[in-house]
Amino acid sequence: MILILMTPAYHSTWFHPTEIMVFNDTNQTRFIVENGLMTAKGELASLLGILTQLCMSILAIASVPAVGYLLNWREWRFIQSKLGTFTLMLAIGHVIAVTLPR
């Protein structure tokens, strides 16, 4: 859902603003245009979100009983415990990156 709404209009702190100055004879007009360059905060939040989604997909596939029967105990336990903990840490990092101040 966030990939659909990833625009400067919704996430203004994730993108660098660009100012364009237009000079007339009588006055000066300044337009602020949002362009597509992301800040470090936006890139970090996007990266952690995508990695979290990937790890959650692997956990979900391994949780399906038909796939779980194909794994031995050591593989299933590694996926559910180690990868689950790593996914939780990625998700916490994503939330922290999203809530960082500008």
C-alpha positions, 0 to 999 in steps of 0.5 A: 500500500505504501508503494502506491502512495509513495509520493511527495504529497503524502510523505513530504519528509521523505523527499527533497523540496526544490525551489524555482524562482520566477522573476518578473519586472514588478515582483518575484514569485517563488514556487516550491516543487516537490521532485523525486529525490528521496532523503536518507530518511525516505530511503532507509524507511523504504529499504527496511520496509521492503526487506521486512516484507520479503522476510515476512513472505518467507515466514508465511510460506514456511508456515504453510503445512504443505511446505512445513512438511518438506522441511526438517525440524532444524530448517523449520526452527531456523526459519521460525526463530532466527528469521522471525527475530530478524524480521521483527528487528527489521520491522522495529527499525522500519517504524523507527525510521518512519517516525524520525524527525525531519 
